[in-house]
Amino acid sequence: MSEDLGVSANYLNSLNLADKKILYGRLTAWCAMYRRAIGTIGLAAATKELLLQIDSAIQKDLKGVSCTKGCSFCCYLNVSISKGEALLLVPHVTKERLEHLKLQASYGDDTATLSNTPYRDRRCAFLKDGSCSVYADRPATCRKYYVKSAPKFCDTSQGQQKVLNVAISAAEIMCMVLALEEGEGSMPQQLLKIIG
């Protein structure tokens, strides 16, 4: 279940039954609010609004994280995005980025396959000079990915990372909303569906 929702399995497994019921109630309420927002302001605007709420939830829980601007190890991981997130990113797709997305899509759409691609090809198409060039429109997965371990453990160039991720409950719930309401897929696949 947790892989399908794009959330931390550790987070879901850490919940007792009472907390899971609370989570389900919150998730149901957030999904209903998101559907109403889509009907009122459209998918892209509703997604942007939800992403800003995710940012707000995350800022409350960022104690002890080791992430800093310029550390871009996580920009070499497979990122799943929703259709609404893809709509926000499409205006940022240049010809060069489109070619990179096509290359990434040619490797497949699952994390295991993409993790075994050459390191340089795993780079996010929106990573520029070690920083996110679409920071204001970055996907929920990128917004909520923080670690407490030393940055050197995030490096995936030599294999798997050995990090201690930070689970942020409110942000996890909001990320589940995107996955449940719209479905999700890898960033290259989702963007190429829209661009054509």
Protein Blocks (a to p, Z undefined) as FASTA:
>chain_A
ZZmnopafklmmmpcfklmmmmmmmmmmmmmmmmmmmmmnojklmmmmmmmmmmmmmmmm
mghiabdehiaklmmcccdddfklmmmmmmmmcfklmmmmmmmmmnojcfklmmmpcfkl
mpcfkbgghiafklmmgcfklmmmccfbdfklmpmkloccdddddddfklmmmmmmmmmm
nopadfklmmmmmnZZ
